Amino acid sequence: MAQKAMGTKISCTYQDQSMLIGRIRSISEIKAESEAIDVTTLDSPNGYKTYTQGLKDMGEVTLEGFHENSENGQALLRTLFESGETVPFTVTFPDQTALTFSAFVKSHALGAASVDGAVGFTAVLRICGKVEIV
């Protein structure tokens, strides 16, 4: 059975304190990719290139939500953007599967304002190292 996304949460640990980031509408996928190292030789069979796996990269996670200046988790994202610190994050799904990783806040933006619209924000987290599934 497919799992519903409603109830998924993201938190950050900063100065030994875990803080939930509130008012989130979406969390992008967390995708592992690797480099491909060309190991083709002059005697490679059938005239095809051959590769081996290189370094792995977990990429970035984009958060989208509704801006709320007094929301502590959002304020922490802005603070972390300014400091450039790499800190632990955890994404927890409704079935309690959790993805943990270290990241820094690569970008932070406040959304546009329009008639009959809600002010949003986005933040991009650059993952550093491996993502653990617990």
C-alpha positions as CSV (number, residue, x, y, z in Angstrom):
1,M,0.0,0.0,0.0
2,A,1.3,3.5,-0.9
3,Q,2.3,5.7,2.0
4,K,0.7,9.1,2.3
5,A,3.1,12.0,2.7
6,M,0.9,14.0,5.0
7,G,2.7,14.1,8.4
8,T,6.2,14.0,7.0
9,K,8.5,16.3,9.1
10,I,12.0,17.7,8.9
11,S,14.0,18.7,11.9
12,C,17.5,20.1,12.4
13,T,19.9,19.6,15.3
14,Y,21.8,22.8,16.3
15,Q,23.8,23.3,19.5
16,D,22.6,19.9,20.8
17,Q,19.0,20.8,20.4
18,S,16.6,19.3,17.9
19,M,14.2,21.8,16.2
20,L,11.3,21.0,13.9
21,I,11.1,23.2,10.8
22,G,7.4,24.3,10.6
23,R,4.9,25.3,7.9
24,I,6.5,23.0,5.3
25,R,4.5,22.2,2.2
26,S,7.0,20.0,0.4
27,I,10.3,18.2,0.7
28,S,12.0,17.2,-2.5
29,E,13.3,13.7,-3.1
30,I,16.7,12.7,-1.7
31,K,18.5,11.1,-4.6
32,A,21.9,9.3,-4.6
33,E,24.0,9.6,-7.7
34,S,27.5,8.6,-8.6
35,E,30.1,9.7,-11.1
36,A,31.0,7.4,-14.0
37,I,34.7,6.9,-14.5
38,D,35.6,6.0,-18.1
39,V,37.8,2.9,-18.0
40,T,37.7,2.2,-21.7
41,T,40.9,0.7,-23.2
42,L,42.1,0.3,-26.7
43,D,41.2,-3.3,-26.5
44,S,37.7,-2.9,-25.0
45,P,35.4,-5.5,-26.5
46,N,33.0,-4.7,-29.3
47,G,33.9,-1.0,-29.6
48,Y,31.9,0.1,-26.6
49,K,33.0,2.3,-23.7
50,T,33.2,0.8,-20.3
51,Y,32.8,2.5,-16.9
52,T,33.2,2.0,-13.2
53,Q,31.4,3.8,-10.4
54,G,33.1,6.9,-9.0
55,L,32.4,9.1,-6.1
56,K,28.8,9.2,-4.8
57,D,26.8,12.4,-4.2
58,M,23.6,12.8,-2.3
59,G,22.8,16.1,-3.9
60,E,20.4,18.7,-2.5
61,V,17.0,18.8,-0.8
62,T,14.6,21.6,-1.5
63,L,12.1,22.7,1.2
64,E,9.0,24.8,0.3
65,G,6.7,26.2,2.8
66,F,4.7,29.2,4.1
67,H,6.8,32.0,5.5
68,E,6.3,32.7,9.2
69,N,8.8,35.1,10.7
70,S,8.3,33.9,14.3
71,E,8.6,30.2,13.4
72,N,11.8,29.0,15.2
73,G,12.7,26.4,12.6
74,Q,12.5,28.8,9.7
75,A,14.5,31.4,11.8
76,L,17.2,28.7,12.3
77,L,17.4,28.0,8.5
78,R,18.1,31.8,8.0
79,T,20.8,31.7,10.8
80,L,22.4,28.6,9.3
81,F,22.5,30.2,5.9
82,E,24.4,33.2,7.3
83,S,26.8,31.0,9.3
84,G,27.4,28.4,6.6
85,E,27.5,25.7,9.3
86,T,27.0,22.0,8.4
87,V,24.5,20.4,10.8
88,P,22.4,17.2,11.2
89,F,19.0,17.1,9.6
90,T,16.3,14.3,9.9
91,V,13.3,13.7,7.6
92,T,10.8,11.5,9.3
93,F,8.0,9.9,7.3
94,P,4.6,8.9,8.8
95,D,5.6,5.3,9.1
96,Q,8.6,6.5,11.3
97,T,11.2,5.8,8.6
98,A,13.8,8.4,9.1
99,L,16.5,9.8,6.8
100,T,19.4,11.5,8.6
101,F,22.1,13.5,6.9
102,S,24.4,16.5,7.4
103,A,23.9,19.6,5.3
104,F,24.4,23.3,5.0
105,V,21.8,25.8,3.9
106,K,22.8,26.6,0.3
107,S,20.1,29.1,-0.4
108,H,17.1,30.7,1.3
109,A,14.4,32.8,-0.4
110,L,11.2,34.4,0.6
111,G,8.4,34.0,-1.9
112,A,6.6,36.6,-4.0
113,A,3.5,38.3,-2.7
114,S,0.4,38.4,-4.9
115,V,-3.2,39.2,-4.5
116,D,-5.1,36.3,-2.9
117,G,-1.8,34.5,-2.3
118,A,0.2,33.3,0.7
119,V,3.9,34.3,1.2
120,G,6.1,31.3,0.9
121,F,9.7,30.5,1.4
122,T,12.2,28.0,-0.1
123,A,15.4,26.7,1.3
124,V,18.0,24.4,-0.4
125,L,20.0,22.1,1.8
126,R,23.3,20.8,0.3
127,I,23.9,17.3,1.7
128,C,27.4,16.5,2.8
129,G,28.3,12.8,3.0
130,K,26.0,9.8,3.2
131,V,22.3,9.7,4.0
132,E,21.4,7.1,6.6
133,I,18.0,5.3,6.7
134,V,16.8,4.4,10.1
